[in-house]
């Protein structure tokens, strides 16, 4: 073996040592640095949370009290069909007060529960009259029953009566579900 071949072997050995010895150590160090940086950031966030623990607890208690206060404003769904009769009666009474004629009232769904402690029913209400009375009826219904959300509204001319219109509302009526209601 010549001297230049020996030098090339030494260079190859050094390069192999760098490739298989030093490079993995550097990669390991970089991963440790990244992990330590992430842990340091987590610790800082945790310290900030602990420093403001009282404020966070106060805000959480305030939010829970406000949620209960808002939930109590919704009617209680103790029995679904009785609730439907009461809500339908209330909606019809609002429409009669606005002097429009009710053409259709249909419950589209039964009581649907969701995780927020509220449930909802869906209804379609169709009523007819002069345009001013229809808009007044829609406004009065929305004002009197803020738990009845108007999901859709359709207004069209009434082909049977001159100057009359027909309004169709699809309502989502929110109520307290049985698990949440009844206690207050």
VMD Tcl script that builds the backbone (N, CA, C; Angstrom):
set m [mol new atoms 552]
animate dup $m
set s [atomselect $m all]
$s set {name element resname resid chain x y z} {
  {N N UNK 1 A 0.836 -1.166 0.000}
  {CA C UNK 1 A 0.000 0.000 0.000}
  {C C UNK 1 A 0.889 1.239 0.000}
  {N N UNK 2 A 0.540 2.116 -0.858}
  {CA C UNK 2 A 1.349 3.321 -0.970}
  {C C UNK 2 A 0.923 4.322 0.089}
  {N N UNK 3 A 1.753 5.311 0.223}
  {CA C UNK 3 A 1.498 6.344 1.233}
  {C C UNK 3 A 0.204 7.102 0.902}
  {N N UNK 4 A -0.068 7.404 -0.340}
  {CA C UNK 4 A -1.291 8.127 -0.712}
  {C C UNK 4 A -2.529 7.273 -0.452}
  {N N UNK 5 A -2.413 5.961 -0.630}
  {CA C UNK 5 A -3.530 5.071 -0.342}
  {C C UNK 5 A -3.800 5.033 1.165}
  {N N UNK 6 A -2.732 5.037 1.957}
  {CA C UNK 6 A -2.893 5.056 3.421}
  {C C UNK 6 A -3.578 6.361 3.859}
  {N N UNK 7 A -3.142 7.446 3.253}
  {CA C UNK 7 A -3.755 8.731 3.590}
  {C C UNK 7 A -5.248 8.728 3.214}
  {N N UNK 8 A -5.564 8.140 2.061}
  {CA C UNK 8 A -6.956 8.066 1.652}
  {C C UNK 8 A -7.762 7.191 2.610}
  {N N UNK 9 A -7.157 6.078 3.080}
  {CA C UNK 9 A -7.836 5.224 4.052}
  {C C UNK 9 A -8.077 5.970 5.363}
  {N N UNK 10 A -7.077 6.741 5.791}
  {CA C UNK 10 A -7.244 7.522 7.022}
  {C C UNK 10 A -8.356 8.572 6.846}
  {N N UNK 11 A -8.363 9.204 5.717}
  {CA C UNK 11 A -9.415 10.204 5.451}
  {C C UNK 11 A -10.788 9.523 5.423}
  {N N UNK 12 A -10.858 8.339 4.778}
  {CA C UNK 12 A -12.129 7.597 4.741}
  {C C UNK 12 A -12.555 7.182 6.138}
  {N N UNK 13 A -11.598 6.758 6.986}
  {CA C UNK 13 A -11.905 6.358 8.366}
  {C C UNK 13 A -12.401 7.554 9.164}
  {N N UNK 14 A -11.765 8.700 8.967}
  {CA C UNK 14 A -12.191 9.913 9.684}
  {C C UNK 14 A -13.594 10.318 9.228}
  {N N UNK 15 A -13.834 10.267 7.920}
  {CA C UNK 15 A -15.163 10.614 7.405}
  {C C UNK 15 A -16.227 9.636 7.907}
  {N N UNK 16 A -15.893 8.337 7.967}
  {CA C UNK 16 A -16.837 7.344 8.492}
  {C C UNK 16 A -17.119 7.604 9.962}
  {N N UNK 17 A -16.060 7.952 10.719}
  {CA C UNK 17 A -16.260 8.255 12.149}
  {C C UNK 17 A -17.170 9.477 12.304}
  {N N UNK 18 A -16.945 10.474 11.455}
  {CA C UNK 18 A -17.805 11.655 11.514}
  {C C UNK 18 A -19.249 11.298 11.149}
  {N N UNK 19 A -19.387 10.492 10.078}
  {CA C UNK 19 A -20.719 10.123 9.602}
  {C C UNK 19 A -21.469 9.295 10.630}
  {N N UNK 20 A -20.822 8.295 11.205}
  {CA C UNK 20 A -21.514 7.351 12.081}
  {C C UNK 20 A -21.321 7.632 13.566}
  {N N UNK 21 A -20.435 8.531 13.930}
  {CA C UNK 21 A -20.200 8.825 15.339}
  {C C UNK 21 A -20.625 10.230 15.729}
  {N N UNK 22 A -20.106 11.213 15.052}
  {CA C UNK 22 A -20.335 12.608 15.431}
  {C C UNK 22 A -21.708 13.100 14.964}
  {N N UNK 23 A -22.089 12.751 13.732}
  {CA C UNK 23 A -23.361 13.233 13.189}
  {C C UNK 23 A -24.560 12.780 14.033}
  {N N UNK 24 A -24.659 11.495 14.460}
  {CA C UNK 24 A -25.776 11.108 15.336}
  {C C UNK 24 A -25.759 11.831 16.681}
  {N N UNK 25 A -24.559 12.093 17.186}
  {CA C UNK 25 A -24.478 12.822 18.466}
  {C C UNK 25 A -25.010 14.239 18.290}
  {N N UNK 26 A -24.659 14.890 17.192}
  {CA C UNK 26 A -25.161 16.242 16.932}
  {C C UNK 26 A -26.680 16.242 16.743}
  {N N UNK 27 A -27.215 15.239 16.036}
  {CA C UNK 27 A -28.669 15.144 15.854}
  {C C UNK 27 A -29.361 14.933 17.194}
  {N N UNK 28 A -28.788 14.086 18.037}
  {CA C UNK 28 A -29.341 13.837 19.375}
  {C C UNK 28 A -29.338 15.123 20.202}
  {N N UNK 29 A -28.231 15.879 20.139}
  {CA C UNK 29 A -28.142 17.137 20.876}
  {C C UNK 29 A -29.201 18.133 20.374}
  {N N UNK 30 A -29.388 18.185 19.062}
  {CA C UNK 30 A -30.409 19.097 18.510}
  {C C UNK 30 A -31.805 18.711 18.971}
  {N N UNK 31 A -32.094 17.400 19.001}
  {CA C UNK 31 A -33.421 16.979 19.473}
  {C C UNK 31 A -33.588 17.293 20.958}
  {N N UNK 32 A -32.526 17.146 21.733}
  {CA C UNK 32 A -32.597 17.512 23.160}
  {C C UNK 32 A -32.835 19.008 23.330}
  {N N UNK 33 A -32.170 19.804 22.530}
  {CA C UNK 33 A -32.345 21.258 22.622}
  {C C UNK 33 A -33.788 21.625 22.286}
  {N N UNK 34 A -34.339 21.014 21.235}
  {CA C UNK 34 A -35.726 21.281 20.845}
  {C C UNK 34 A -36.690 20.866 21.951}
  {N N UNK 35 A -36.474 19.687 22.510}
  {CA C UNK 35 A -37.335 19.198 23.583}
  {C C UNK 35 A -37.247 20.084 24.816}
  {N N UNK 36 A -36.050 20.511 25.166}
  {CA C UNK 36 A -35.881 21.398 26.323}
  {C C UNK 36 A -36.545 22.751 26.088}
  {N N UNK 37 A -36.453 23.259 24.861}
  {CA C UNK 37 A -37.092 24.537 24.547}
  {C C UNK 37 A -38.611 24.427 24.679}
  {N N UNK 38 A -39.187 23.321 24.161}
  {CA C UNK 38 A -40.633 23.116 24.283}
  {C C UNK 38 A -41.060 22.971 25.735}
  {N N UNK 39 A -40.289 22.203 26.511}
  {CA C UNK 39 A -40.615 22.042 27.934}
  {C C UNK 39 A -40.510 23.359 28.687}
  {N N UNK 40 A -39.519 24.156 28.338}
  {CA C UNK 40 A -39.368 25.463 28.984}
  {C C UNK 40 A -40.575 26.350 28.687}
  {N N UNK 41 A -41.045 26.334 27.437}
  {CA C UNK 41 A -42.225 27.124 27.070}
  {C C UNK 41 A -43.459 26.624 27.822}
  {N N UNK 42 A -43.613 25.296 27.952}
  {CA C UNK 42 A -44.747 24.746 28.713}
  {C C UNK 42 A -44.690 25.170 30.171}
  {N N UNK 43 A -43.504 25.128 30.738}
  {CA C UNK 43 A -43.344 25.524 32.149}
  {C C UNK 43 A -43.699 26.992 32.324}
  {N N UNK 44 A -43.259 27.835 31.407}
  {CA C UNK 44 A -43.590 29.266 31.497}
  {C C UNK 44 A -45.101 29.484 31.431}
  {N N UNK 45 A -45.778 28.769 30.508}
  {CA C UNK 45 A -47.242 28.906 30.416}
  {C C UNK 45 A -47.912 28.405 31.689}
  {N N UNK 46 A -47.411 27.306 32.231}
  {CA C UNK 46 A -47.979 26.777 33.476}
  {C C UNK 46 A -47.786 27.757 34.618}
  {N N UNK 47 A -46.606 28.375 34.687}
  {CA C UNK 47 A -46.354 29.366 35.738}
  {C C UNK 47 A -47.275 30.563 35.591}
  {N N UNK 48 A -47.525 30.983 34.349}
  {CA C UNK 48 A -48.443 32.101 34.113}
  {C C UNK 48 A -49.858 31.734 34.553}
  {N N UNK 49 A -50.276 30.491 34.258}
  {CA C UNK 49 A -51.599 30.048 34.689}
  {C C UNK 49 A -51.693 30.003 36.213}
  {N N UNK 50 A -50.657 29.492 36.844}
  {CA C UNK 50 A -50.667 29.425 38.311}
  {C C UNK 50 A -50.660 30.816 38.921}
  {N N UNK 51 A -49.963 31.747 38.297}
  {CA C UNK 51 A -49.922 33.114 38.818}
  {C C UNK 51 A -51.295 33.780 38.716}
  {N N UNK 52 A -52.053 33.438 37.684}
  {CA C UNK 52 A -53.372 34.057 37.521}
  {C C UNK 52 A -54.497 33.071 37.840}
  {N N UNK 53 A -54.233 32.118 38.710}
  {CA C UNK 53 A -55.220 31.098 39.068}
  {C C UNK 53 A -56.481 31.714 39.655}
  {N N UNK 54 A -56.317 32.691 40.519}
  {CA C UNK 54 A -57.482 33.327 41.146}
  {C C UNK 54 A -58.374 34.006 40.110}
  {N N UNK 55 A -57.749 34.735 39.176}
  {CA C UNK 55 A -58.511 35.412 38.127}
  {C C UNK 55 A -59.237 34.400 37.251}
  {N N UNK 56 A -58.551 33.317 36.922}
  {CA C UNK 56 A -59.159 32.289 36.069}
  {C C UNK 56 A -60.339 31.638 36.783}
  {N N UNK 57 A -60.174 31.305 38.054}
  {CA C UNK 57 A -61.273 30.705 38.823}
  {C C UNK 57 A -62.452 31.663 38.948}
  {N N UNK 58 A -62.167 32.931 39.182}
  {CA C UNK 58 A -63.236 33.927 39.275}
  {C C UNK 58 A -63.978 34.038 37.945}
  {N N UNK 59 A -63.228 34.090 36.853}
  {CA C UNK 59 A -63.855 34.183 35.531}
  {C C UNK 59 A -64.673 32.929 35.225}
  {N N UNK 60 A -64.166 31.754 35.593}
  {CA C UNK 60 A -64.900 30.507 35.351}
  {C C UNK 60 A -66.188 30.473 36.162}
  {N N UNK 61 A -66.125 30.897 37.420}
  {CA C UNK 61 A -67.329 30.930 38.265}
  {C C UNK 61 A -68.345 31.934 37.727}
  {N N UNK 62 A -67.859 33.083 37.275}
  {CA C UNK 62 A -68.748 34.094 36.699}
  {C C UNK 62 A -69.416 33.558 35.437}
  {N N UNK 63 A -68.630 32.890 34.592}
  {CA C UNK 63 A -69.183 32.326 33.353}
  {C C UNK 63 A -70.215 31.241 33.664}
  {N N UNK 64 A -69.939 30.391 34.652}
  {CA C UNK 64 A -70.900 29.337 35.017}
  {C C UNK 64 A -72.190 29.948 35.565}
  {N N UNK 65 A -72.060 30.982 36.409}
  {CA C UNK 65 A -73.251 31.639 36.955}
  {C C UNK 65 A -74.057 32.311 35.846}
  {N N UNK 66 A -73.365 32.947 34.913}
  {CA C UNK 66 A -74.049 33.598 33.799}
  {C C UNK 66 A -74.740 32.566 32.910}
  {N N UNK 67 A -74.086 31.433 32.666}
  {CA C UNK 67 A -74.698 30.373 31.853}
  {C C UNK 67 A -75.963 29.841 32.531}
  {N N UNK 68 A -75.912 29.649 33.845}
  {CA C UNK 68 A -77.103 29.195 34.579}
  {C C UNK 68 A -78.206 30.237 34.531}
  {N N UNK 69 A -77.836 31.500 34.667}
  {CA C UNK 69 A -78.821 32.582 34.626}
  {C C UNK 69 A -79.510 32.630 33.263}
  {N N UNK 70 A -78.731 32.500 32.201}
  {CA C UNK 70 A -79.297 32.513 30.849}
  {C C UNK 70 A -80.158 31.274 30.631}
  {N N UNK 71 A -79.682 30.115 31.068}
  {CA C UNK 71 A -80.416 28.850 30.883}
  {C C UNK 71 A -81.769 28.910 31.589}
  {N N UNK 72 A -81.843 29.569 32.744}
  {CA C UNK 72 A -83.093 29.645 33.498}
  {C C UNK 72 A -84.164 30.464 32.789}
  {N N UNK 73 A -83.768 31.269 31.815}
  {CA C UNK 73 A -84.740 32.074 31.079}
  {C C UNK 73 A -85.492 31.251 30.037}
  {N N UNK 74 A -85.004 30.042 29.750}
  {CA C UNK 74 A -85.666 29.183 28.779}
  {C C UNK 74 A -86.733 28.356 29.472}
  {N N UNK 75 A -87.821 28.042 28.766}
  {CA C UNK 75 A -88.853 27.180 29.359}
  {C C UNK 75 A -88.267 25.803 29.688}
  {N N UNK 76 A -88.828 25.153 30.700}
  {CA C UNK 76 A -88.347 23.848 31.131}
  {C C UNK 76 A -89.102 22.763 30.370}
  {N N UNK 77 A -88.359 21.823 29.810}
  {CA C UNK 77 A -88.952 20.719 29.055}
  {C C UNK 77 A -89.171 19.534 29.974}
  {N N UNK 78 A -90.201 19.614 30.823}
  {CA C UNK 78 A -90.463 18.500 31.735}
  {C C UNK 78 A -91.174 17.363 31.010}
  {N N UNK 79 A -92.079 17.704 30.100}
  {CA C UNK 79 A -92.787 16.684 29.322}
  {C C UNK 79 A -92.964 17.238 27.915}
  {N N UNK 80 A -92.456 16.532 26.927}
  {CA C UNK 80 A -92.320 17.048 25.567}
  {C C UNK 80 A -93.646 17.477 24.941}
  {N N UNK 81 A -94.668 16.629 24.976}
  {CA C UNK 81 A -95.921 16.987 24.298}
  {C C UNK 81 A -96.633 18.141 25.003}
  {N N UNK 82 A -96.568 18.195 26.325}
  {CA C UNK 82 A -97.157 19.315 27.050}
  {C C UNK 82 A -96.411 20.605 26.706}
  {N N UNK 83 A -95.095 20.522 26.626}
  {CA C UNK 83 A -94.295 21.687 26.253}
  {C C UNK 83 A -94.655 22.159 24.849}
  {N N UNK 84 A -94.829 21.236 23.915}
  {CA C UNK 84 A -95.211 21.604 22.560}
  {C C UNK 84 A -96.553 22.321 22.530}
  {N N UNK 85 A -97.509 21.840 23.310}
  {CA C UNK 85 A -98.836 22.472 23.372}
  {C C UNK 85 A -98.705 23.889 23.935}
  {N N UNK 86 A -97.924 24.043 25.012}
  {CA C UNK 86 A -97.746 25.364 25.620}
  {C C UNK 86 A -97.061 26.334 24.661}
  {N N UNK 87 A -95.991 25.872 24.006}
  {CA C UNK 87 A -95.272 26.739 23.077}
  {C C UNK 87 A -96.138 27.105 21.869}
  {N N UNK 88 A -96.860 26.129 21.338}
  {CA C UNK 88 A -97.732 26.397 20.194}
  {C C UNK 88 A -98.806 27.398 20.582}
  {N N UNK 89 A -99.380 27.234 21.757}
  {CA C UNK 89 A -100.408 28.162 22.229}
  {C C UNK 89 A -99.840 29.573 22.356}
  {N N UNK 90 A -98.626 29.673 22.881}
  {CA C UNK 90 A -97.998 30.982 23.045}
  {C C UNK 90 A -97.723 31.635 21.690}
  {N N UNK 91 A -97.227 30.858 20.737}
  {CA C UNK 91 A -96.944 31.397 19.403}
  {C C UNK 91 A -98.242 31.827 18.717}
  {N N UNK 92 A -99.278 30.996 18.795}
  {CA C UNK 92 A -100.562 31.344 18.185}
  {C C UNK 92 A -101.146 32.598 18.816}
  {N N UNK 93 A -101.010 32.737 20.135}
  {CA C UNK 93 A -101.515 33.928 20.831}
  {C C UNK 93 A -100.794 35.182 20.338}
  {N N UNK 94 A -99.486 35.094 20.137}
  {CA C UNK 94 A -98.718 36.234 19.616}
  {C C UNK 94 A -99.204 36.616 18.212}
  {N N UNK 95 A -99.471 35.619 17.392}
  {CA C UNK 95 A -99.927 35.897 16.024}
  {C C UNK 95 A -101.337 36.496 16.006}
  {N N UNK 96 A -102.236 35.981 16.873}
  {CA C UNK 96 A -103.594 36.544 16.955}
  {C C UNK 96 A -103.544 37.997 17.404}
  {N N UNK 97 A -102.643 38.313 18.321}
  {CA C UNK 97 A -102.529 39.688 18.812}
  {C C UNK 97 A -102.099 40.642 17.697}
  {N N UNK 98 A -101.394 40.122 16.693}
  {CA C UNK 98 A -100.962 40.951 15.566}
  {C C UNK 98 A -101.964 40.949 14.424}
  {N N UNK 99 A -103.093 40.278 14.623}
  {CA C UNK 99 A -104.190 40.237 13.662}
  {C C UNK 99 A -103.773 39.686 12.294}
  {N N UNK 100 A -103.134 38.532 12.340}
  {CA C UNK 100 A -102.833 37.793 11.113}
  {C C UNK 100 A -103.518 36.440 11.225}
  {N N UNK 101 A -103.756 35.801 10.078}
  {CA C UNK 101 A -104.442 34.503 10.132}
  {C C UNK 101 A -103.415 33.386 10.025}
  {N N UNK 102 A -103.488 32.496 10.983}
  {CA C UNK 102 A -102.592 31.346 11.023}
  {C C UNK 102 A -103.083 30.314 10.010}
  {N N UNK 103 A -102.214 29.922 9.098}
  {CA C UNK 103 A -102.579 28.928 8.089}
  {C C UNK 103 A -102.043 27.541 8.428}
  {N N UNK 104 A -100.880 27.500 9.046}
  {CA C UNK 104 A -100.284 26.198 9.367}
  {C C UNK 104 A -99.349 26.346 10.556}
  {N N UNK 105 A -99.403 25.345 11.427}
  {CA C UNK 105 A -98.418 25.228 12.514}
  {C C UNK 105 A -98.061 23.752 12.574}
  {N N UNK 106 A -96.791 23.431 12.377}
  {CA C UNK 106 A -96.367 22.025 12.387}
  {C C UNK 106 A -95.051 21.895 13.130}
  {N N UNK 107 A -95.018 20.941 14.039}
  {CA C UNK 107 A -93.763 20.616 14.711}
  {C C UNK 107 A -92.974 19.702 13.773}
  {N N UNK 108 A -91.759 20.096 13.439}
  {CA C UNK 108 A -90.940 19.335 12.501}
  {C C UNK 108 A -90.110 18.273 13.203}
  {N N UNK 109 A -89.744 18.528 14.457}
  {CA C UNK 109 A -88.965 17.556 15.231}
  {C C UNK 109 A -89.523 17.486 16.642}
  {N N UNK 110 A -89.241 16.376 17.287}
  {CA C UNK 110 A -89.545 16.289 18.712}
  {C C UNK 110 A -88.373 16.933 19.467}
  {N N UNK 111 A -88.415 16.858 20.764}
  {CA C UNK 111 A -87.382 17.489 21.582}
  {C C UNK 111 A -86.033 16.831 21.316}
  {N N UNK 112 A -85.054 17.645 20.884}
  {CA C UNK 112 A -83.685 17.186 20.616}
  {C C UNK 112 A -82.791 17.717 21.734}
  {N N UNK 113 A -82.078 16.815 22.399}
  {CA C UNK 113 A -81.191 17.210 23.495}
  {C C UNK 113 A -79.801 17.515 22.950}
  {N N UNK 114 A -79.103 18.466 23.572}
  {CA C UNK 114 A -77.697 18.658 23.257}
  {C C UNK 114 A -76.915 18.811 24.554}
  {N N UNK 115 A -75.613 18.814 24.467}
  {CA C UNK 115 A -74.757 18.767 25.649}
  {C C UNK 115 A -74.716 20.032 26.481}
  {N N UNK 116 A -75.298 21.117 26.013}
  {CA C UNK 116 A -75.204 22.384 26.731}
  {C C UNK 116 A -76.226 22.512 27.854}
  {N N UNK 117 A -77.068 21.505 28.042}
  {CA C UNK 117 A -78.129 21.620 29.032}
  {C C UNK 117 A -79.400 22.184 28.420}
  {N N UNK 118 A -79.351 22.455 27.133}
  {CA C UNK 118 A -80.529 22.941 26.427}
  {C C UNK 118 A -80.975 21.888 25.429}
  {N N UNK 119 A -82.234 21.934 25.101}
  {CA C UNK 119 A -82.786 21.109 24.049}
  {C C UNK 119 A -83.494 22.042 23.081}
  {N N UNK 120 A -83.964 21.515 21.983}
  {CA C UNK 120 A -84.685 22.364 21.045}
  {C C UNK 120 A -85.709 21.554 20.258}
  {N N UNK 121 A -86.708 22.281 19.800}
  {CA C UNK 121 A -87.743 21.757 18.916}
  {C C UNK 121 A -87.733 22.623 17.662}
  {N N UNK 122 A -88.154 22.056 16.565}
  {CA C UNK 122 A -88.262 22.840 15.333}
  {C C UNK 122 A -89.724 22.860 14.905}
  {N N UNK 123 A -90.157 24.031 14.440}
  {CA C UNK 123 A -91.547 24.188 14.001}
  {C C UNK 123 A -91.597 25.021 12.732}
  {N N UNK 124 A -92.640 24.786 11.936}
  {CA C UNK 124 A -92.918 25.619 10.764}
  {C C UNK 124 A -94.239 26.319 11.037}
  {N N UNK 125 A -94.230 27.638 10.874}
  {CA C UNK 125 A -95.417 28.447 11.111}
  {C C UNK 125 A -95.690 29.259 9.850}
  {N N UNK 126 A -96.921 29.136 9.327}
  {CA C UNK 126 A -97.309 29.894 8.139}
  {C C UNK 126 A -98.520 30.736 8.506}
  {N N UNK 127 A -98.432 32.040 8.218}
  {CA C UNK 127 A -99.548 32.933 8.510}
  {C C UNK 127 A -99.653 33.964 7.400}
  {N N UNK 128 A -100.854 34.530 7.266}
  {CA C UNK 128 A -101.133 35.433 6.146}
  {C C UNK 128 A -101.758 36.722 6.656}
  {N N UNK 129 A -101.613 37.760 5.852}
  {CA C UNK 129 A -102.192 39.062 6.173}
  {C C UNK 129 A -101.524 40.156 5.358}
  {N N UNK 130 A -101.830 41.390 5.719}
  {CA C UNK 130 A -101.193 42.528 5.061}
  {C C UNK 130 A -99.719 42.559 5.441}
  {N N UNK 131 A -98.904 43.112 4.572}
  {CA C UNK 131 A -97.453 43.094 4.775}
  {C C UNK 131 A -97.044 43.759 6.099}
  {N N UNK 132 A -97.705 44.854 6.453}
  {CA C UNK 132 A -97.378 45.539 7.707}
  {C C UNK 132 A -97.682 44.672 8.924}
  {N N UNK 133 A -98.804 43.989 8.879}
  {CA C UNK 133 A -99.189 43.121 10.000}
  {C C UNK 133 A -98.270 41.897 10.088}
  {N N UNK 134 A -97.857 41.390 8.926}
  {CA C UNK 134 A -96.950 40.238 8.942}
  {C C UNK 134 A -95.609 40.587 9.582}
  {N N UNK 135 A -95.073 41.731 9.175}
  {CA C UNK 135 A -93.780 42.120 9.753}
  {C C UNK 135 A -93.920 42.438 11.234}
  {N N UNK 136 A -95.044 43.043 11.608}
  {CA C UNK 136 A -95.303 43.316 13.022}
  {C C UNK 136 A -95.433 42.001 13.798}
  {N N UNK 137 A -96.126 41.034 13.226}
  {CA C UNK 137 A -96.295 39.734 13.887}
  {C C UNK 137 A -94.942 39.041 14.056}
  {N N UNK 138 A -94.132 39.096 13.018}
  {CA C UNK 138 A -92.809 38.467 13.098}
  {C C UNK 138 A -91.955 39.160 14.158}
  {N N UNK 139 A -91.993 40.474 14.198}
  {CA C UNK 139 A -91.222 41.219 15.186}
  {C C UNK 139 A -91.732 40.942 16.606}
  {N N UNK 140 A -93.044 40.945 16.795}
  {CA C UNK 140 A -93.623 40.693 18.113}
  {C C UNK 140 A -93.284 39.280 18.593}
  {N N UNK 141 A -93.330 38.324 17.689}
  {CA C UNK 141 A -92.988 36.943 18.040}
  {C C UNK 141 A -91.534 36.854 18.468}
  {N N UNK 142 A -90.663 37.510 17.741}
  {CA C UNK 142 A -89.241 37.489 18.084}
  {C C UNK 142 A -88.987 38.210 19.409}
  {N N UNK 143 A -89.694 39.290 19.660}
  {CA C UNK 143 A -89.512 40.036 20.911}
  {C C UNK 143 A -90.062 39.267 22.111}
  {N N UNK 144 A -91.236 38.651 21.940}
  {CA C UNK 144 A -91.886 37.959 23.056}
  {C C UNK 144 A -91.217 36.626 23.371}
  {N N UNK 145 A -90.629 35.997 22.362}
  {CA C UNK 145 A -90.022 34.670 22.562}
  {C C UNK 145 A -88.591 34.674 22.036}
  {N N UNK 146 A -87.645 35.237 22.797}
  {CA C UNK 146 A -86.257 35.261 22.317}
  {C C UNK 146 A -85.648 33.865 22.204}
  {N N UNK 147 A -86.272 32.875 22.819}
  {CA C UNK 147 A -85.778 31.500 22.701}
  {C C UNK 147 A -86.229 30.842 21.402}
  {N N UNK 148 A -87.093 31.512 20.621}
  {CA C UNK 148 A -87.543 30.995 19.327}
  {C C UNK 148 A -86.711 31.675 18.236}
  {N N UNK 149 A -85.715 30.977 17.750}
  {CA C UNK 149 A -84.796 31.523 16.760}
  {C C UNK 149 A -85.359 31.278 15.372}
  {N N UNK 150 A -85.375 32.315 14.568}
  {CA C UNK 150 A -85.878 32.201 13.195}
  {C C UNK 150 A -84.759 31.620 12.325}
  {N N UNK 151 A -84.900 30.358 11.945}
  {CA C UNK 151 A -83.886 29.727 11.101}
  {C C UNK 151 A -84.066 30.101 9.638}
  {N N UNK 152 A -85.311 30.250 9.221}
  {CA C UNK 152 A -85.558 30.687 7.843}
  {C C UNK 152 A -86.894 31.414 7.800}
  {N N UNK 153 A -87.009 32.270 6.792}
  {CA C UNK 153 A -88.236 33.035 6.621}
  {C C UNK 153 A -88.490 33.176 5.124}
  {N N UNK 154 A -89.738 32.963 4.749}
  {CA C UNK 154 A -90.131 33.095 3.343}
  {C C UNK 154 A -91.355 34.005 3.299}
  {N N UNK 155 A -91.339 34.940 2.392}
  {CA C UNK 155 A -92.462 35.857 2.215}
  {C C UNK 155 A -92.864 35.809 0.740}
  {N N UNK 156 A -94.162 35.573 0.504}
  {CA C UNK 156 A -94.659 35.525 -0.876}
  {C C UNK 156 A -96.076 36.094 -0.912}
  {N N UNK 157 A -96.503 36.459 -2.101}
  {CA C UNK 157 A -97.861 36.978 -2.274}
  {C C UNK 157 A -98.870 35.860 -2.050}
  {N N UNK 158 A -100.019 36.233 -1.486}
  {CA C UNK 158 A -101.126 35.293 -1.321}
  {C C UNK 158 A -101.971 35.370 -2.576}
  {N N UNK 159 A -102.002 34.283 -3.352}
  {CA C UNK 159 A -102.741 34.278 -4.618}
  {C C UNK 159 A -104.247 34.297 -4.417}
  {N N UNK 160 A -104.721 33.975 -3.226}
  {CA C UNK 160 A -106.160 33.922 -2.984}
  {C C UNK 160 A -106.739 35.263 -2.574}
  {N N UNK 161 A -105.914 36.138 -2.000}
  {CA C UNK 161 A -106.420 37.436 -1.530}
  {C C UNK 161 A -105.562 38.553 -2.094}
  {N N UNK 162 A -106.212 39.535 -2.608}
  {CA C UNK 162 A -105.506 40.670 -3.204}
  {C C UNK 162 A -104.847 41.521 -2.111}
  {N N UNK 163 A -103.586 41.881 -2.308}
  {CA C UNK 163 A -102.866 42.734 -1.362}
  {C C UNK 163 A -102.378 41.996 -0.125}
  {N N UNK 164 A -102.586 40.689 -0.080}
  {CA C UNK 164 A -102.164 39.919 1.093}
  {C C UNK 164 A -100.878 39.146 0.783}
  {N N UNK 165 A -100.176 38.828 1.833}
  {CA C UNK 165 A -98.940 38.064 1.720}
  {C C UNK 165 A -98.987 36.889 2.696}
  {N N UNK 166 A -98.130 35.903 2.425}
  {CA C UNK 166 A -98.001 34.745 3.299}
  {C C UNK 166 A -96.547 34.686 3.767}
  {N N UNK 167 A -96.369 34.577 5.078}
  {CA C UNK 167 A -95.028 34.453 5.646}
  {C C UNK 167 A -94.904 33.062 6.258}
  {N N UNK 168 A -93.798 32.384 5.940}
  {CA C UNK 168 A -93.506 31.075 6.516}
  {C C UNK 168 A -92.202 31.184 7.298}
  {N N UNK 169 A -92.274 30.844 8.564}
  {CA C UNK 169 A -91.097 30.860 9.435}
  {C C UNK 169 A -90.754 29.436 9.836}
  {N N UNK 170 A -89.475 29.143 9.812}
  {CA C UNK 170 A -89.022 27.905 10.437}
  {C C UNK 170 A -88.318 28.327 11.711}
  {N N UNK 171 A -88.832 27.834 12.824}
  {CA C UNK 171 A -88.337 28.245 14.136}
  {C C UNK 171 A -87.575 27.112 14.817}
  {N N UNK 172 A -86.555 27.493 15.540}
  {CA C UNK 172 A -85.863 26.575 16.450}
  {C C UNK 172 A -86.152 27.125 17.837}
  {N N UNK 173 A -86.919 26.381 18.611}
  {CA C UNK 173 A -87.331 26.840 19.937}
  {C C UNK 173 A -86.454 26.135 20.970}
  {N N UNK 174 A -85.614 26.912 21.641}
  {CA C UNK 174 A -84.708 26.366 22.650}
  {C C UNK 174 A -85.396 26.289 24.007}
  {N N UNK 175 A -85.148 25.193 24.710}
  {CA C UNK 175 A -85.731 24.978 26.038}
  {C C UNK 175 A -84.674 24.331 26.929}
  {N N UNK 176 A -84.901 24.388 28.241}
  {CA C UNK 176 A -84.029 23.674 29.177}
  {C C UNK 176 A -84.316 22.196 29.061}
  {N N UNK 177 A -83.275 21.400 28.984}
  {CA C UNK 177 A -83.503 19.961 28.916}
  {C C UNK 177 A -83.848 19.445 30.305}
  {N N UNK 178 A -84.380 18.236 30.369}
  {CA C UNK 178 A -84.855 17.684 31.630}
  {C C UNK 178 A -83.750 17.543 32.660}
  {N N UNK 179 A -82.533 17.230 32.240}
  {CA C UNK 179 A -81.445 17.051 33.204}
  {C C UNK 179 A -81.094 18.368 33.880}
  {N N UNK 180 A -81.185 19.490 33.130}
  {CA C UNK 180 A -80.784 20.781 33.651}
  {C C UNK 180 A -81.935 21.513 34.330}
  {N N UNK 181 A -83.116 21.313 33.848}
  {CA C UNK 181 A -84.268 22.081 34.342}
  {C C UNK 181 A -84.853 21.476 35.593}
  {N N UNK 182 A -85.785 22.189 36.170}
  {CA C UNK 182 A -86.537 21.696 37.311}
  {C C UNK 182 A -85.914 22.014 38.647}
  {N N UNK 183 A -84.614 22.301 38.709}
  {CA C UNK 183 A -83.955 22.566 39.975}
  {C C UNK 183 A -84.133 23.978 40.441}
  {N N UNK 184 A -84.250 24.926 39.533}
  {CA C UNK 184 A -84.312 26.317 39.938}
  {C C UNK 184 A -85.691 26.864 39.809}
}
mol reanalyze $m
mol bondsrecalc $m
mol representation Tube
mol addrep $m
